[in-house]
Amino acid sequence: MNKINAWINGRWTTPALSGLLILASFTASKGYGAALAAQWLMVAAALVAGAPIVRNAVRALAVRHISIDLLVSIAAVGALIIGEYWEAAAVTFLFAIGHALESATLNKTRAALAERDKRWLRTAFGHYLAPSVLEELLRQPDKLRLGGERRR
């Protein structure tokens, strides 16, 4: 069950689902000649990928911030209004992929920085502290304070 929840809430869920709907739309249109079904699938792809973008845009507007999410939302809604369903699906799908890639990059960067900090602590204090104290410091680096700690 945890793997299912992790996939449902994962960074790649929205682009994957939207991409599958886009592929289904192309298949319906080209393979079966079902133009109306293809249009509805394309609208569904735009809505799936666009919902988180619109939600982020509204949150940003609530604090008076005009973000890229707002601009993408306006473009996607405009494309849907004028009947350009492929364009709406494409822009939201590509933006969702960009968001997933950005999230993955940030997570890798945070992990690399955390590892670098641990190496620095080992190098700086490895010769001066007992191994058990060093391991405690690596587990909770916020315990390291300049000036030490007063005890009575």
N, C-alpha and C positions, 0 to 999 in steps of 0.2 A: 504494500500500500504506500510506503514511503517513496518508492521509485515513481509511482504514478503521480503522487502529489508533487514530487520534485520536477517531473516532466511538465505537468500542468502549469506550475508556477515558474518554470524555467525561462531563461532569457530567449530561447529559440522557439518557444511555443507559438507565439503570435506570427513571426515570419513563416514558420513551417506550415501552419494552418492556412494562412493567407496564400502562400505559394501553392499549396495543394488545391485551393479553390480556383486560383488562376489557371492551373493546369487542367482542372476539370472543366473550366469554362472553354478553354481552347479545344479540348477533346469534344465537348458537346457541340461546339460550333463547326469545327472542321471535320470531325469524324462522323457525327450523326446529323449535321445540318439543323440542329435545334438552336436557332438564333435566340429565341426568347429565354430559354433555359441558360444559355451562355451568358446573356446579359445579367440575369439574376445572380448567377454564380460570381460574375465579376463585381457586382454591387456588394455581394456578401463578402468577397475578399477585401474590398475597400473598407467595409464596415468593421471587419475583424481587425485589420491592421490599423484602421483609423481611430478606433475607440480609445485606446490608450493615449494616442497623440492628442485627441480632442480633450481628454481628461486632464492631461498635463497642461494644455493651453489654457483651460479654464482656471486651473489652480494658479498658473502664473498671472493671469489677468486679475485674479482676486487680490494679488499683492501689487497690482499695477506694473507688471513686467510684460513687455512684448517679447515673446520668445520665438524661436524657429518653429516650435510646435504650433503656434498660432498661425504662422505663415503657411505651413504645410496643411493645416486644417482648412484654412480659407481656400487654398488651391484644390484640395480634394472635394470639399463641399461644392465649390464652383464647378468642378468637372462633372460631378454627379448631377447638378442642376441642369447643365446644358447637354447632358446625355453622353458625355465622354467617359464611359464606365472604365474602359481600359486605362485611361490616364489616371483616374482616381485610384484604381487598384495599384497601378505601377508606382505612383509617388508614395503611397502609404506603405506598400510592401518594401520598397527600397529604403524608406526612412526607418522602418522596423528592423531591417537587416543592419543598418548603420547603428541603431541604438543597441542591438545585441552585440555587435562587434565592439562598440565603445565600452559596454559593460564588461565584456570579457577582458579587454585590454586593461581597464582600471583594476579589475580583480588580480590580474597577473602582476601588475605594477605594485599593488599593495603587498602582495605576497613576497615579491622580490625585495621590497624595502624592509619588510619585517625580518626577512632572513638576513639582510645586510646588517640590520640593527643587532640581531643576535650574534653575528660574527664579530661585530665591533665590541660588544659586551664581553664575549669570550676572550678576545685579544687584549682588551684594556684591563680586565679584572682577573683573568685566568691564573696569573702568577701570584696574585695577592689574596685571593679568597679561597676558602675551602670549597671543594667541589659541590657539596650540598647547598652551600650559600649561593654559589654561582648558578646552580640549577634553579633555585628559588627565584633568583633575580631574573633569569631568562623567562620563567613562567609569568612573573609579574614585574615587568620593567618599570612600572610606575612607582614601585617602592624605592627606586633610586632617587634620592633627593640630595641636592647640594646642602652642605652644612650638617648633614647627619641627622641623628634623632636623639632627643634627650630622654634619658631613662632615670628613674629614681629608685 
